[in-house]
Amino acid sequence: MAGAALCSDFERERCRALLATAATHGEHRARQGFEETLIYREYHLLRRALWIRMMEESGDGADAYYASMRMDTVSTLATAGAIHGMHREELEAQGRWPEILEEILTEWPLPGLVDR
């Protein structure tokens, strides 16, 4: 997530890799029998921990807020990937996997998304 969030631009390949990793995380959680709500809770706790860490290291300056907004953006992207990953079997049965991950990337309005 940090690689996708903290580079100078949102790079399509990094975001694509983030989605794939998050989808795998969602698949694992589904196999373990967890409910979707766990994914939301996990990403919430991750964002919160990152926010606390940034504030400890950077104070409450503009850099911490900017980094936090970018982390929120990619964590939202990762959450979407994980939720879809939890339903991979159904999406494969519908013939929508792995195209669904590309759709998420295309539809999500990442400011400054560049092809790299």
Order of alpha helices (4+ residues) and beta strands (2+ residues): alpha-alpha-alpha-alpha-alpha-alpha
